[in-house]
């Protein structure tokens, strides 16, 4: 799976991390739904860390279609309310 972090770059995420990424995404949706901004911020940092630390960053000159697009690190909680709803970023 290829994940893009807006204003940063693309990462290849091994399929072995999809369950963990999906679990964090589901928790993010819940934190937004319950208006728990501190929880959202912590979970969002965990998602970014997972992608950055366990994904393989693609060279900037290699452009591939992204399977998932994650907002930039400075996404506001207000913006998150329109992004992390329903199934969130990852279906399932």
C-alpha positions as protocol buffer text, in pm:
chain_id: "A"
residue {
  index: 1
  type: UNK
  ca { x: 0 y: 0 z: 0 }
}
residue {
  index: 2
  type: UNK
  ca { x: 124 y: 348 z: -82 }
}
residue {
  index: 3
  type: UNK
  ca { x: 45 y: 619 z: 170 }
}
residue {
  index: 4
  type: UNK
  ca { x: 97 y: 988 z: 105 }
}
residue {
  index: 5
  type: UNK
  ca { x: 143 y: 1234 z: 389 }
}
residue {
  index: 6
  type: UNK
  ca { x: 42 y: 1568 z: 243 }
}
residue {
  index: 7
  type: UNK
  ca { x: 326 y: 1818 z: 211 }
}
residue {
  index: 8
  type: UNK
  ca { x: 575 y: 1544 z: 296 }
}
residue {
  index: 9
  type: UNK
  ca { x: 592 y: 1248 z: 60 }
}
residue {
  index: 10
  type: UNK
  ca { x: 490 y: 891 z: -17 }
}
residue {
  index: 11
  type: UNK
  ca { x: 567 y: 574 z: 176 }
}
residue {
  index: 12
  type: UNK
  ca { x: 527 y: 206 z: 95 }
}
residue {
  index: 13
  type: UNK
  ca { x: 358 y: 38 z: 389 }
}
residue {
  index: 14
  type: UNK
  ca { x: 397 y: -338 z: 427 }
}
residue {
  index: 15
  type: UNK
  ca { x: 71 y: -531 z: 443 }
}
residue {
  index: 16
  type: UNK
  ca { x: 173 y: -658 z: 787 }
}
residue {
  index: 17
  type: UNK
  ca { x: 105 y: -307 z: 926 }
}
residue {
  index: 18
  type: UNK
  ca { x: -241 y: -261 z: 776 }
}
residue {
  index: 19
  type: UNK
  ca { x: -428 y: -397 z: 1078 }
}
residue {
  index: 20
  type: UNK
  ca { x: -239 y: -166 z: 1315 }
}
residue {
  index: 21
  type: UNK
  ca { x: -291 y: 132 z: 1084 }
}
residue {
  index: 22
  type: UNK
  ca { x: -662 y: 51 z: 1050 }
}
residue {
  index: 23
  type: UNK
  ca { x: -701 y: 15 z: 1426 }
}
residue {
  index: 24
  type: UNK
  ca { x: -545 y: 358 z: 1485 }
}
residue {
  index: 25
  type: UNK
  ca { x: -766 y: 505 z: 1211 }
}
residue {
  index: 26
  type: UNK
  ca { x: -1079 y: 363 z: 1378 }
}
residue {
  index: 27
  type: UNK
  ca { x: -972 y: 507 z: 1713 }
}
residue {
  index: 28
  type: UNK
  ca { x: -914 y: 844 z: 1546 }
}
residue {
  index: 29
  type: UNK
  ca { x: -1269 y: 840 z: 1409 }
}
residue {
  index: 30
  type: UNK
  ca { x: -1397 y: 769 z: 1760 }
}
residue {
  index: 31
  type: UNK
  ca { x: -1187 y: 1047 z: 1919 }
}
residue {
  index: 32
  type: UNK
  ca { x: -1321 y: 1297 z: 1664 }
}
residue {
  index: 33
  type: UNK
  ca { x: -1679 y: 1176 z: 1716 }
}
residue {
  index: 34
  type: UNK
  ca { x: -1646 y: 1223 z: 2094 }
}
residue {
  index: 35
  type: UNK
  ca { x: -1471 y: 1562 z: 2054 }
}
residue {
  index: 36
  type: UNK
  ca { x: -1162 y: 1429 z: 2235 }
}
residue {
  index: 37
  type: UNK
  ca { x: -892 y: 1648 z: 2084 }
}
residue {
  index: 38
  type: UNK
  ca { x: -605 y: 1534 z: 2311 }
}
residue {
  index: 39
  type: UNK
  ca { x: -677 y: 1170 z: 2219 }
}
residue {
  index: 40
  type: UNK
  ca { x: -700 y: 1264 z: 1852 }
}
residue {
  index: 41
  type: UNK
  ca { x: -363 y: 1440 z: 1861 }
}
residue {
  index: 42
  type: UNK
  ca { x: -194 y: 1144 z: 2033 }
}
residue {
  index: 43
  type: UNK
  ca { x: -344 y: 890 z: 1791 }
}
residue {
  index: 44
  type: UNK
  ca { x: -261 y: 1105 z: 1490 }
}
residue {
  index: 45
  type: UNK
  ca { x: 101 y: 1130 z: 1602 }
}
residue {
  index: 46
  type: UNK
  ca { x: 104 y: 750 z: 1632 }
}
residue {
  index: 47
  type: UNK
  ca { x: -25 y: 707 z: 1275 }
}
residue {
  index: 48
  type: UNK
  ca { x: 233 y: 949 z: 1139 }
}
residue {
  index: 49
  type: UNK
  ca { x: 507 y: 774 z: 1337 }
}
residue {
  index: 50
  type: UNK
  ca { x: 399 y: 433 z: 1212 }
}
residue {
  index: 51
  type: UNK
  ca { x: 405 y: 546 z: 849 }
}
residue {
  index: 52
  type: UNK
  ca { x: 735 y: 732 z: 881 }
}
residue {
  index: 53
  type: UNK
  ca { x: 921 y: 475 z: 1089 }
}
residue {
  index: 54
  type: UNK
  ca { x: 796 y: 147 z: 946 }
}
residue {
  index: 55
  type: UNK
  ca { x: 714 y: 253 z: 592 }
}
residue {
  index: 56
  type: UNK
  ca { x: 973 y: 295 z: 321 }
}
residue {
  index: 57
  type: UNK
  ca { x: 985 y: 650 z: 188 }
}
residue {
  index: 58
  type: UNK
  ca { x: 973 y: 668 z: -189 }
}
residue {
  index: 59
  type: UNK
  ca { x: 1215 y: 898 z: -368 }
}
residue {
  index: 60
  type: UNK
  ca { x: 1050 y: 1228 z: -458 }
}
residue {
  index: 61
  type: UNK
  ca { x: 1112 y: 1168 z: -828 }
}
residue {
  index: 62
  type: UNK
  ca { x: 905 y: 847 z: -812 }
}
residue {
  index: 63
  type: UNK
  ca { x: 539 y: 934 z: -827 }
}
residue {
  index: 64
  type: UNK
  ca { x: 285 y: 656 z: -774 }
}
residue {
  index: 65
  type: UNK
  ca { x: -91 y: 667 z: -719 }
}
residue {
  index: 66
  type: UNK
  ca { x: -155 y: 682 z: -345 }
}
residue {
  index: 67
  type: UNK
  ca { x: -390 y: 429 z: -186 }
}
residue {
  index: 68
  type: UNK
  ca { x: -436 y: 651 z: 120 }
}
residue {
  index: 69
  type: UNK
  ca { x: -375 y: 1022 z: 166 }
}
residue {
  index: 70
  type: UNK
  ca { x: -308 y: 1142 z: 519 }
}
residue {
  index: 71
  type: UNK
  ca { x: -335 y: 1512 z: 603 }
}
residue {
  index: 72
  type: UNK
  ca { x: -20 y: 1699 z: 696 }
}
residue {
  index: 73
  type: UNK
  ca { x: 113 y: 1689 z: 1049 }
}
residue {
  index: 74
  type: UNK
  ca { x: -40 y: 2027 z: 1131 }
}
residue {
  index: 75
  type: UNK
  ca { x: -401 y: 1927 z: 1053 }
}
residue {
  index: 76
  type: UNK
  ca { x: -635 y: 2114 z: 1285 }
}
residue {
  index: 77
  type: UNK
  ca { x: -897 y: 1938 z: 1493 }
}
residue {
  index: 78
  type: UNK
  ca { x: -1165 y: 2130 z: 1302 }
}
residue {
  index: 79
  type: UNK
  ca { x: -1027 y: 1995 z: 971 }
}
residue {
  index: 80
  type: UNK
  ca { x: -1008 y: 1646 z: 1121 }
}
residue {
  index: 81
  type: UNK
  ca { x: -1382 y: 1656 z: 1189 }
}
residue {
  index: 82
  type: UNK
  ca { x: -1449 y: 1644 z: 815 }
}
residue {
  index: 83
  type: UNK
  ca { x: -1178 y: 1386 z: 739 }
}
residue {
  index: 84
  type: UNK
  ca { x: -1198 y: 1126 z: 1016 }
}
residue {
  index: 85
  type: UNK
  ca { x: -1565 y: 1029 z: 990 }
}
residue {
  index: 86
  type: UNK
  ca { x: -1743 y: 711 z: 892 }
}
residue {
  index: 87
  type: UNK
  ca { x: -1477 y: 455 z: 804 }
}
residue {
  index: 88
  type: UNK
  ca { x: -1199 y: 714 z: 834 }
}
residue {
  index: 89
  type: UNK
  ca { x: -906 y: 705 z: 595 }
}
residue {
  index: 90
  type: UNK
  ca { x: -896 y: 326 z: 560 }
}
residue {
  index: 91
  type: UNK
  ca { x: -1206 y: 126 z: 481 }
}
residue {
  index: 92
  type: UNK
  ca { x: -1273 y: -161 z: 715 }
}
